[in-house]
Amino acid sequence: MLEHLLESIDQQDFETLSEDIKRSLGEHRKWMNKITTALVLRQPLTKLDFVAEDAHKHCQFGRWMQKLLADPIFQKGSFLKLEQYHEELHDRARVLIEQLNRGENVSEDLFISFLESRDQFFYMVLEILEFSVINKHQFDPTTKLMNRRSVDALLAHEVHRMQRDEGANTCIVLGDIDHFKRVNDTYGHDAGDRMLEMVADVFHQAIRRHDTVSRFGGEEFLFIFPDMNLAETCEVVERVRKKLAEAALDYQGQQISVTSSFGVTQLCPHCEIKDSIKRADIALYQAKSSGRNCTVSIDVARMIAQKEMNFSEEQLVGLTERVCRKIG
């Protein structure tokens, strides 16, 4: 339920999320301890986060949740369920405290229900905390982009999404920095790392927030474009390519130009992920062979129209190459 975050937030966001959860959860434990102490010592509680109809909005955790849910990225799945559990916990606590404040005996059934809500709430918080802590380490240290391991999980999530919804589509793109080895050989590996950082920043700034670009290995990058068809993806990639070609790395007073080649195709819900990546790789190879600093696409529909049964892998590669289309 949380995989969609990998499409939308970066390493710093994951670090902030995990720290916010830990801090807010600590405050909520204090809130729980005050209730327990009040019930044992029969001491009334009157603060809004205990007795208000909307008490769940008055505690620190609730204020953090309201701020978080103002962002559409978090208005789904586990975070909406967490908000539901948090509100239920405060509602049951409020009824207990009303009984306490009236000097009545606290209902045992209500108290057990309150404890069950507490457990549901804390389990959900810990699930999100664990996810955020783990995934803040799923980023490449040089580019700060998602690394190969985490993007593999995201690709699997996209395939499952398309299998559930026949109308959904996703495109993937492999991009490779042109003549990157020449930069390392001429200026050194520090310059190469600086170039990787610059290219990653250009790529990241040029796509939508719910798109993804990751460092796929070496000087190669993988883009994921959910809910975007092949033609739309090619338009976006062409804008990215031209934006990068207009940029230059300022290294020790020297301006080092940089371009990249791109291979575009659809992510197929009915084949292995590696096969979709292979198509993008063949398109990228064709872009390199066509002079670099260009985009080549492979339309799966054109492949299906020409495909016959019992193709060997070599024949399939040949077919894939034949349906390549150079964009720019």
Secondary structure, 3 states (H helix, E strand, C coil): CCCHHHHHCCHHHHHHHHHHHHHHHHHHHHHHHHHHHHHHHCCCCCCHHHHCCCHHHCCHHHHHHHHHHCCHHHCCHHHHHHHHHHHHHHHHHHHHHHHHHCCCCCCHHHHHHHHHHHHHHHHHHHHHHHHHHHHCCCECCCCCCECHHHHHHHHHHHHHHHHHCCCCCEEEEEEEECCHHHHHHHHCHHHHHHHHHHHHHHHHHHCCCCCEEEEEECCEEEEEEECCCHHHHHHHHHHHHHHHHHCEEEECCEEEECCEEEEEEECCCCCCHHHHHHHHHHHHHHHHHCCCCCEEEECHHHHHHHCCCCCCHHHHHHHHHHCEEECC
